[in-house]
């Protein structure tokens, strides 16, 4: 097996970085964007019914931000980090590993329906 020169390794790293950068740009601005942009809140997107922001962001503040934006009857249980890429076979965004080709880091706020039975009781007084 031949040894690779530092220049070769650097070129490969630069190509990988550029591919990931291209995937990030495509996720927000390309023909096949990741989710749907929330026009009233730049940077937020809706994908599979959940709110997300492209990139890994601090989870607790993101969950609080999303909770403040949700309409009554919905809330965020938790936020978590994932990666997604366009599956070349179906040409749609799917979850993937961080090292997959074209992987885009995302922070997702999992949106839940509030159970009316769990709502605090109010008293008239």
C-alpha positions as CSV (number, residue, x, y, z in Angstrom):
1,X,0.0,0.0,0.0
2,X,1.4,3.4,-0.9
3,X,1.7,6.2,1.6
4,X,-0.3,9.3,0.9
5,X,1.6,12.6,1.0
6,X,0.4,15.4,3.3
7,X,-0.7,17.4,0.3
8,X,-2.9,14.5,-0.9
9,X,-4.5,14.1,2.5
10,X,-5.1,17.9,2.7
11,X,-6.7,17.9,-0.7
12,X,-9.0,15.0,0.4
13,X,-9.9,16.9,3.6
14,X,-10.6,20.1,1.6
15,X,-12.9,18.2,-0.8
16,X,-14.8,16.6,2.0
17,X,-15.2,20.0,3.7
18,X,-16.5,21.5,0.5
19,X,-19.0,18.6,0.0
20,X,-20.3,19.1,3.5
21,X,-20.5,22.9,3.0
22,X,-22.4,22.3,-0.3
23,X,-24.8,20.0,1.5
24,X,-25.5,22.7,4.2
25,X,-26.2,25.3,1.5
26,X,-28.4,22.9,-0.4
27,X,-30.3,22.0,2.8
28,X,-31.4,25.7,3.2
29,X,-31.4,27.0,-0.4
30,X,-31.2,24.2,-2.9
31,X,-33.9,22.6,-5.1
32,X,-34.5,19.9,-2.5
33,X,-34.5,21.8,0.7
34,X,-34.6,20.1,4.1
35,X,-38.1,20.7,5.4
36,X,-40.0,23.9,4.9
37,X,-38.8,27.3,6.0
38,X,-40.8,29.1,8.7
39,X,-41.0,32.5,7.1
40,X,-41.8,34.4,10.3
41,X,-38.8,32.9,12.1
42,X,-35.7,32.9,9.9
43,X,-33.5,29.8,10.4
44,X,-36.4,27.6,11.7
45,X,-37.7,24.8,9.4
46,X,-40.5,22.2,9.7
47,X,-39.6,18.6,8.8
48,X,-41.8,15.6,9.5
49,X,-43.9,17.8,11.8
50,X,-41.1,18.9,14.0
51,X,-39.2,22.2,14.2
52,X,-35.5,22.1,13.4
53,X,-32.6,24.4,12.9
54,X,-29.7,23.4,10.6
55,X,-26.5,23.0,12.6
56,X,-26.0,21.7,16.2
57,X,-27.3,24.3,18.6
58,X,-27.6,24.2,22.4
59,X,-30.6,21.9,23.0
60,X,-32.4,23.4,26.1
61,X,-32.5,27.0,24.8
62,X,-33.7,25.7,21.4
63,X,-36.5,23.7,23.0
64,X,-37.6,26.8,25.0
65,X,-37.5,29.0,21.8
66,X,-39.6,26.5,20.0
67,X,-42.1,26.1,22.9
68,X,-42.7,29.9,22.8
69,X,-43.6,29.7,19.1
70,X,-46.0,26.7,19.2
71,X,-49.7,27.2,19.2
72,X,-51.9,26.0,22.0
73,X,-52.2,22.3,22.3
74,X,-48.5,21.7,21.2
75,X,-45.3,21.6,23.2
76,X,-41.7,20.5,22.9
77,X,-40.7,17.5,25.1
78,X,-37.0,17.7,24.1
79,X,-34.5,18.7,21.5
80,X,-31.8,16.5,20.2
81,X,-29.0,16.5,17.6
82,X,-29.2,14.4,14.4
83,X,-27.8,14.3,10.9
84,X,-29.6,14.0,7.7
85,X,-28.7,13.7,4.0
86,X,-30.4,13.2,0.7
87,X,-30.8,9.5,0.0
88,X,-29.6,9.0,-3.6
89,X,-32.1,6.3,-4.3
90,X,-35.3,8.1,-3.3
91,X,-34.0,11.7,-3.5
92,X,-35.4,12.7,-0.1
93,X,-33.9,13.8,3.2
94,X,-33.4,10.9,5.6
95,X,-31.6,10.5,9.0
96,X,-28.1,9.3,8.6
97,X,-24.8,8.9,10.5
98,X,-22.5,11.9,11.0
99,X,-20.0,10.5,8.6
100,X,-22.4,9.7,5.7
101,X,-21.9,11.5,2.4
102,X,-23.6,14.9,2.5
103,X,-24.5,14.6,6.2
104,X,-26.0,17.9,7.5
105,X,-26.1,18.4,11.3
106,X,-29.5,19.4,12.6
107,X,-31.1,20.2,16.0
108,X,-34.7,19.0,16.2
109,X,-37.3,20.0,18.7
110,X,-39.7,17.1,19.0
111,X,-43.2,18.5,19.0
112,X,-45.9,16.7,21.0
113,X,-49.6,17.3,21.3
114,X,-50.5,18.4,24.8
115,X,-52.9,16.0,26.5
116,X,-55.9,18.0,27.9
117,X,-56.0,15.6,30.9
118,X,-52.5,16.7,31.9
119,X,-53.4,20.4,31.9
120,X,-53.4,22.0,35.4
121,X,-56.8,22.5,36.9
122,X,-58.1,26.0,37.3
123,X,-60.5,27.2,39.9
124,X,-62.9,30.1,39.7
125,X,-62.6,32.1,42.8
